[in-house]
Amino acid sequence: MTAEGAAWLASAGAYPGVAGSAVLRCGLTFDVVNVPPVFGHRMLDRLWEEGPGSGPAAVQRGRLLLFAAPGTAQRLPALLRWEECGSAVPPLLCHGVGDAVTVPGPDTVEDAGAPVPALRAADLHPRDGEREREHTSGPGGAREAPPEPRGAGAGDRWLVAPGARYPWLPGADVLRWACVRAARSTRPVSIFPPVRPGAKVYDVSRRR
C-alpha cells in the first residue's frame, strides 16, 4: 500500500484496531459492501475480466470487503430486488452512513512472504464504455494482473490495496452488474424455457 493510499484510509477517520487493523467510518469517503468470500471472488473476476476493474478490496474475518462510492449501500439492495436473478445473490451487508468497518492494516499486503497482487485503484473514473482497464506500475507502465482468488481463512489482507489519494470507486450500478454476472455464473443452465404460470403441463411419459 502506498503512502497516498494509507492517507486516503486515514481520511475516513481510522482508529487503531486489533493486531494492526483499523476501524473506518463509512458513508462519507466510501461505502463498503460485505460479501461472502466465494461470491465476492466471482464478482472481482467479473469486474476485472469483463468490467472496469474494482476499487480497493480486502479480506477481513473470512468476508470480502468491496469499497464503493458513497450512496452505494442504500441503492444496491434496491437495484438487486428488480433483477430476475436477484434471489441467487447471497445476502450482502451494505455499510453506509452511520456504520463502521474493520479493515486490515497497511502492512498486510503480503501474505506468508508471497506478494499479493495489490492492484492500485486508478486515479480517474474509467472512460464510458471501457471494457478493459490498464493498470500500470512505475514509469515502465507494466500491466498488472487481476487479483487471484484465494480461499477464506488464509488471513486478513488487502487484495486490491488503495494506491492513490483519491482512488476510483465503483457505484451501485457497477456492483449490481457484477452481482448479476456472478449470480448467473452459479445458476444451472436449462435447455427448457421457464413454465408460465397457468400453463398446461402434459406427462409425455404416458404417451402410447
Secondary structure, 3 states (H helix, E strand, C coil): CCHHHHHHHHCCCCEECHHHCEEEECCCCCEEEEECHHHHHHHHHHHHHCCCCCCCEEEECCEEEEEECCCHHHHHHHHHHCCCCHHHCCCCEEECCCCEEEECCCCCCEECCEECCCCCCCCCCCCCCCCCCCCEECCCCEECCCCCCCCCCCCCEEEECCCCCCCCCCCHHHHHHHHHHHHHCCCCCCCCCCCCCCCCCCCHHHCC
